């Protein structure tokens, strides 16, 4: 994983800074590891394979450091190798732009915190200093603010079956049976962007920016930084985060670390009090689910994504959760459907600490943003309550906030967020 990549980078650095026969072996070993691991760890869409935006940013920095090193020691590393690093850096840069909120910071999926990796603006400036060609689209400080993007495009649909298999096309994007592919239009202001290898999507319509997790939890053999967060999402209105996953403030093996990785710490549906993936200890996952039947559609009026996951199939009732998001002018509609037998289910919607919420009754809430903008929440098929929560922007930092918890009356729930 990322540790092996960083160790290979260290060998290459040592192999360039020093001289001697042993040093030559260091350089050769480091380059061989990188040649093997770079295609493994950087997905075709540019994402780092552990599916953490924070670790992606750290890996992007590592790759930029390698390009910088090669420029400082011309002739030590084959030109073709350095050229391949530069091309990979462009793909990683593009991915990072897509997974960046309009406030310039990362979306919180899996182990992600602010202040560990260099800021996105710093990484962008570093890449430009190295002469790496910037991907198309807005820079970080302006991403996601451009009206309705390409909302006027004709109807397009993406469908994948199984765990993302089946060939599909969407808006000039093509994915293969393994979910591989590239993002041809990665302008964060565009209406709908699918990162097919990673499984994340970004929807933009008017002032709203929506990030969706329709991904695996990470590599099957390396889930150390994974959370039980499948079908979670985050929402920004303008440059304000509104609905957030709660983040992390620690590593280690205590119960709080496990809780922060659990399903209830994310904008997810919790079935019978269980996590959708069996996270345990600090960096372990036992049984886990996979995404199913992703469908993404965009029209002149709306952007719509639906996906299922199998994380609750391990339960006696073999439950499958399907969630549909529809983003259109002035509102976000979310439908949750559960198939199979279960005792109780709850949808958790965590609010950013700057957001004020008032519950008028179990089916209606009013939400106030710091800029005075109001969001109305309507609930069909469930009853809501407010309870304390916390948002963790970084290690050692935890801010009080609130979460709207909606108990499903039956197998279906619809929540409508209007602004």
C-alpha positions in Angstrom: 0.0 0.0 0.0 1.0 3.6 0.6 3.8 2.5 3.0 5.5 0.3 0.3 5.2 3.1 -2.2 6.9 5.6 0.2 9.6 3.1 1.0 10.3 2.7 -2.7 10.5 6.4 -3.1 13.0 6.6 -0.2 15.2 4.0 -2.0 15.1 6.0 -5.2 16.0 9.2 -3.3 18.9 7.5 -1.6 20.0 6.0 -4.9 20.3 9.5 -6.4 21.8 11.3 -3.5 24.7 8.9 -2.8 27.2 6.9 -4.9 28.6 3.4 -4.9 27.6 -0.1 -5.9 25.3 -0.6 -3.0 23.6 2.7 -3.8 23.0 1.5 -7.3 21.2 -1.5 -6.0 19.0 0.8 -3.9 18.1 2.8 -6.9 17.3 -0.3 -9.0 15.3 -1.9 -6.2 13.2 1.3 -5.7 12.6 1.7 -9.4 11.5 -1.9 -9.7 9.0 -1.6 -6.8 7.6 1.6 -8.3 7.3 0.0 -11.7 5.2 -2.7 -10.1 3.2 -0.7 -7.6 2.3 2.4 -9.6 0.0 0.6 -12.0 -1.4 -1.3 -9.0 -1.9 1.6 -6.6 -3.0 4.3 -9.1 -6.3 3.3 -10.7 -7.1 4.1 -14.4 -9.2 7.0 -13.3 -6.3 8.4 -11.3 -7.4 7.5 -7.8 -5.1 5.9 -5.2 -6.5 2.4 -4.7 -7.1 2.7 -0.9 -9.9 5.1 -1.9 -9.0 7.7 0.8 -8.8 11.3 -0.6 -6.2 12.1 2.1 -3.9 9.2 1.1 -4.4 10.0 -2.5 -3.1 13.5 -1.8 -0.1 12.0 0.0 0.6 9.6 -2.9 0.3 12.5 -5.3 2.9 14.4 -3.3 5.2 11.4 -3.4 4.9 11.2 -7.1 5.6 14.9 -7.5 8.7 14.5 -5.3 9.9 11.7 -7.6 9.5 13.9 -10.7 11.3 16.7 -8.9 14.1 14.3 -8.0 14.5 13.2 -11.6 14.7 16.8 -12.8 17.4 17.5 -10.2 19.5 14.5 -11.2 19.2 14.3 -15.0 20.3 11.0 -16.5 19.9 9.0 -13.3 16.4 7.8 -14.1 15.3 6.8 -17.6 13.4 9.5 -19.4 10.5 7.1 -20.4 10.0 6.3 -16.7 9.9 10.0 -15.7 7.5 10.7 -18.6 5.2 7.9 -17.3 5.3 9.5 -13.8 4.3 12.9 -15.3 1.3 11.3 -17.1 0.2 9.5 -13.9 0.5 12.8 -12.0 -1.9 14.4 -14.4 -4.5 11.7 -13.8 -4.0 11.9 -10.0 -4.3 15.7 -10.1 -7.6 15.4 -12.1 -9.0 12.9 -9.5 -8.0 15.2 -6.6 -9.9 18.1 -8.2 -13.0 16.0 -8.6 -12.9 14.9 -5.0 -12.4 18.5 -3.6 -15.3 20.4 -2.0 -15.9 24.0 -3.2 -14.2 25.1 0.1 -11.0 23.8 -1.3 -10.7 20.8 1.1 -11.1 17.1 0.6 -14.3 15.1 0.7 -14.4 12.8 3.8 -14.5 9.2 2.7 -12.6 6.5 4.5 -9.6 7.7 6.5 -9.4 11.4 5.5 -8.6 14.4 7.6 -7.5 18.0 6.9 -4.0 19.0 7.7 -2.1 15.8 7.1 -1.4 16.0 3.4 -0.4 19.3 1.8 -3.4 21.5 0.9 -4.8 21.0 -2.6 -3.6 24.5 -3.5 -0.1 23.7 -2.4 -0.1 20.5 -4.5 -1.4 22.3 -7.5 1.3 25.0 -7.2 4.0 22.3 -6.8 2.8 20.4 -10.0 2.9 23.6 -12.0 6.4 24.4 -10.8 7.5 21.0 -12.2 5.9 21.9 -15.6 3.2 19.2 -15.3 0.3 20.0 -17.5 -2.8 21.1 -15.6 -5.9 19.0 -16.2 -8.9 20.8 -17.7 -11.3 22.5 -15.3 -11.3 25.0 -12.5 -8.4 25.2 -10.0 -9.2 24.2 -6.4 -10.1 27.5 -5.0 -12.9 28.0 -7.6 -14.0 24.4 -8.2 -17.7 23.6 -8.2 -19.0 27.2 -8.3 -20.0 27.5 -11.9 -23.7 27.6 -12.3 -25.3 24.4 -13.6 -22.3 23.1 -15.5 -23.4 21.0 -18.5 -26.9 20.5 -17.1 -28.3 21.3 -20.6 -26.8 18.1 -22.1 -29.1 15.5 -23.7 -30.1 12.5 -21.7 -27.2 10.1 -21.0 -27.2 7.0 -18.8 -24.6 4.9 -17.3 -25.4 1.4 -16.0 -23.1 -1.2 -14.4 -24.1 -4.6 -13.1 -22.7 -6.9 -10.4 -19.8 -5.2 -8.7 -19.3 -2.6 -11.4 -19.0 -5.0 -14.3 -20.4 -4.7 -17.8 -19.2 -2.2 -20.3 -20.9 1.1 -20.0 -20.7 4.5 -21.6 -21.6 7.9 -20.1 -21.0 11.3 -21.4 -17.9 10.3 -23.4 -16.6 8.1 -20.6 -16.2 4.4 -21.1 -15.7 1.8 -18.4 -14.7 -1.9 -18.8 -15.8 -4.9 -16.9 -13.5 -4.2 -14.0 -14.7 -0.6 -13.6 -11.6 0.7 -15.2 -11.7 3.8 -17.4 -10.8 7.4 -17.5 -12.6 10.7 -16.9 -12.6 12.6 -20.1 -14.5 15.5 -18.7 -13.1 16.1 -15.2 -14.0 19.7 -14.8 -15.4 19.9 -11.3 -18.1 22.4 -12.5 -19.5 19.7 -14.9 -22.9 18.3 -14.1 -22.0 14.7 -13.4 -18.6 13.1 -13.1 -18.1 9.4 -12.5 -14.7 8.0 -11.4 -15.3 4.5 -12.6 -12.2 2.8 -11.2 -12.7 4.3 -7.8 -16.5 4.2 -7.6 -17.0 7.9 -6.5 -19.3 10.3 -8.3 -19.6 14.1 -8.2 -22.8 15.9 -9.1 -23.1 19.7 -9.5 -26.3 21.6 -10.1 -26.7 25.3 -9.3 -25.1 26.0 -6.0 -25.1 22.4 -4.9 -22.2 20.0 -5.1 -22.8 16.3 -4.1 -20.2 13.6 -3.6 -21.4 10.0 -3.6 -19.7 6.8 -2.4 -20.7 4.0 -4.8 -17.4 2.3 -4.3 -15.9 -0.8 -2.8 -14.4 -0.1 0.7 -10.9 -0.5 -0.9 -8.7 -3.3 -2.0 -9.8 -6.7 -0.7 -6.3 -7.4 0.6 -5.7 -4.0 2.1 -8.7 -2.5 3.8 -6.7 -0.8 6.6 -8.0 2.7 5.9 -11.5 1.7 5.0 -14.7 2.7 6.7 -18.2 1.1 6.7 -19.4 4.0 4.6 -20.9 2.5 1.4 -23.6 4.7 -0.2 -22.6 7.6 2.1 -22.5 11.1 0.6 -21.5 14.7 1.3 -23.3 17.9 0.2 -22.1 21.5 -0.1 -24.2 24.5 -0.9 -22.0 27.1 -2.4 -18.7 27.0 -0.5 -20.5 25.7 2.7 -20.5 22.1 3.7 -23.9 21.0 4.8 -24.1 17.2 5.1 -20.8 15.6 6.1 -19.3 12.3 7.1 -17.9 12.8 10.5 -14.2 12.2 9.8 -11.5 11.0 12.1 -9.5 12.5 15.0 -7.3 9.6 15.8 -5.7 6.3 14.9 -5.0 3.4 17.3 -7.2 0.5 18.4 -9.6 1.9 20.9 -13.4 1.7 20.7 -13.7 5.3 19.6 -11.5 4.6 16.6 -13.8 1.7 15.6 -16.9 3.9 16.1 -15.5 6.6 13.9 -15.1 3.9 11.1 -18.6 2.6 11.7 -21.7 3.2 9.5 -23.5 5.5 12.0 -20.6 8.0 11.7 -21.5 8.5 8.1 -24.5 9.6 6.0 -25.7 6.0 5.7 -28.5 3.6 6.6 -27.8 1.5 9.7 -29.7 -1.9 9.7 -30.3 -3.6 13.1 -27.6 -1.6 14.7 -24.9 -3.2 12.6 -22.1 -1.8 10.4 -22.3 -2.4 6.7 -18.7 -3.7 6.9 -17.3 -5.4 9.9 -14.6 -2.8 10.9 -12.6 -3.9 13.9 -9.4 -2.9 15.7 -7.7 0.1 14.2 -7.1 -1.0 10.6 -9.0 -4.2 10.1 -12.2 -5.3 8.2 -13.8 -8.7 8.3 -16.9 -9.3 6.2 -17.7 -6.5 3.8 -20.1 -5.8 1.0 -19.8 -4.6 -2.6 -21.6 -2.1 -4.8 -24.3 -3.4 -7.1 -26.3 -2.1 -10.1 -25.0 1.5 -10.4 -27.2 3.7 -12.7 -26.4 7.3 -13.4 -28.5 9.6 -15.5 -28.4 13.2 -16.4 -31.0 15.3 -18.2 -31.7 18.9 -18.8 -33.6 19.1 -15.5 -31.8 16.7 -13.1 -28.9 14.5 -12.2 -29.8 11.1 -10.8 -27.7 8.2 -9.4 -28.9 4.9 -7.9 -26.8 2.1 -6.4 -27.1 -0.8 -4.0 -24.7 -2.5 -1.7 -24.5 -6.0 -0.2 -22.9 -5.2 3.2 -26.0 -6.4 5.1 -26.4 -9.7 3.2 -24.4 -11.3 6.0 -27.3 -10.6 8.4 -30.0 -13.4 8.9 -32.5 -11.4 6.7 -30.0 -11.0 3.9 -30.8 -7.3 3.5 -29.7 -5.2 0.5 -29.8 -1.4 0.7 -30.5 0.6 -2.5 -30.2 4.4 -2.4 -31.2 6.9 -5.1 -30.2 10.5 -5.3 -31.8 13.1 -7.6 -30.3 16.5 -7.7 -32.2 19.2 -9.5 -32.9 22.9 -9.3 -33.3 23.8 -5.6 -33.5 20.4 -4.1 -32.0 17.0 -3.4 -34.2 13.9 -3.2 -32.9 10.8 -1.5 -34.8 7.5 -1.6 -33.7 4.5 0.5 -35.1 1.0 -0.1 -34.3 -2.1 1.9 -35.1 -5.6 0.7 -34.9 -8.6 3.0 -35.9 -9.1 6.6 -34.8 -6.8 9.4 -36.0 -5.4 12.8 -35.2 -1.8 12.5 -33.3 0.6 10.3 -32.2 4.2 10.6 -30.8 6.8 8.1 -28.2 9.1 9.6 -27.7 12.6 8.2 -24.8 14.5 9.9 -24.7 18.3 9.7 -21.6 20.5 9.6 -21.0 22.3 12.9 -21.8 25.7 11.2 -25.3 24.5 10.4 -28.3 25.2 12.7 -31.2 22.7 12.6 -34.6 22.9 14.2 -37.0 19.9 14.1 -40.6 21.1 13.7 -42.1 17.7 14.0 -40.8 14.1 13.2 -41.3 14.7 9.5 -40.1 18.2 9.0 -37.0 20.2 9.8 -35.6 23.7 9.1 -31.8 24.1 8.5 -30.0 27.5 8.5 -26.7 28.2 6.9 -24.3 30.9 8.2 -25.0 33.0 5.1 -28.8 33.1 5.9 -29.8 30.5 3.3 -32.5 28.1 4.5 -33.0 24.5 3.7 -36.2 22.7 4.4 -36.2 18.9 5.1 -39.3 16.8 4.4 -39.5 13.2 5.4 -41.8 10.5 4.0 -41.8 7.0 5.5 -39.9 7.7 8.7 -39.7 9.7 11.9 -36.8 11.9 12.7 -35.0 12.9 15.9 -32.1 15.1 16.6 -29.1 14.0 18.7 -25.6 15.3 19.4 -22.8 14.3 17.0 -19.3 15.4 16.3 -17.4 16.5 13.2 -13.7 15.8 13.2 -11.8 18.0 10.7 -8.4 16.6 11.7 -6.3 14.6 14.1 -6.9 15.8 17.7 -9.8 18.0 16.7 -13.5 17.4 17.3 -16.3 19.9 17.0 -19.8 19.5 18.4 -22.7 19.3 15.9 -26.0 17.5 15.4 -27.2 14.6 13.4 -30.7 14.0 12.0 -31.6 10.3 12.6 -34.6 9.0 10.8 -36.2 5.7 11.8 -37.7 4.0 8.8 -41.4 3.0 9.3 -41.1 0.2 6.8 -38.8 -0.7 4.0 -38.7 2.7 2.3 -37.7 6.2 3.1 -37.7 9.5 1.1 -36.0 12.6 2.3 -36.3 15.9 0.4 -33.8 18.7 1.0 -35.1 22.0 -0.5 -33.1 25.3 -0.7 
